[in-house]
Amino acid sequence: MAARHSVHSAVCVQEAEETVAELRAVLEKAGIALPSLGLDPAGLAREAPCPLVELGRCSVETAARLAAVLR
């Protein structure tokens, strides 16, 4: 059972890392950088990691540009 959780957890973390990389690339194409974009360490510290994406802090200008892209 533990081995199955370990494989599942590894896949979840890998998928989360790929998603963050994809989001970073798409934002970059739109001229937006979120310096703190990454995986939340607290979600990775669990016995069975449950990754959460940390979008982080950004300037008001960056937030406005992000909102404009999402409209």
N, C-alpha and C positions, 0 to 999 in steps of 0.2 A: 504494500500500500504506500509506504514512504517513497519508494522508487517512482511510483506513478505520479505522486504529488511533485516530486523533484523534476521530472520530465515536463509535467504540465507547467510548473512554475518557470522553468527555463524557457519554454515556448512563449509564455505570457510576457516575460521580460524582453525576449528577443523581438516580439511583435510590437511591444511598447517602444523599444529603441528605434525600430524601423519607422514607426508612426511619427516619432519626434523628428527623425531625420527628414522624412517627407514633408512634415509641416514646416520645418526650418527652411527647406528648399523652396517651397511654394511661397512662403512669406518673403524670402529673399528676392524672388522674381518680382514680387509686388513692391520691392524697395522697403520692406519692413524687417527690422531685426528686434527680436525679443532676447536680450542678453541672458536672461535667467532661464530660458526655455530648456527643459530637461525633465528627467524623471525625479519624482519626489523621493528622497532617500528614506523617509519613514515607511513608505509603501514597500520598499525593497528590503527593509530590515526584518520583516515578519518571517516566521518559519516557512510559510507558503506565500511568497511575494505576490502582492496584488498591486501592480504598478499604477500610479497616478501620474498624469502629466502636470508638471509645474510650469505654468505660463510665465510666472514671475512678474516683477514690477517693470514698468516702462514709463516713459515720459508721456505727458498729456498729448503732445504732438504725435507720438507713435500710436497712442490709443485712438486718436482721431483718424489717423491714416488707416488703421485697422478697421475701424467702424465704416469708413468710406468704401473700403474694398469689400466688406461683407454686405453692403447694401445692395 
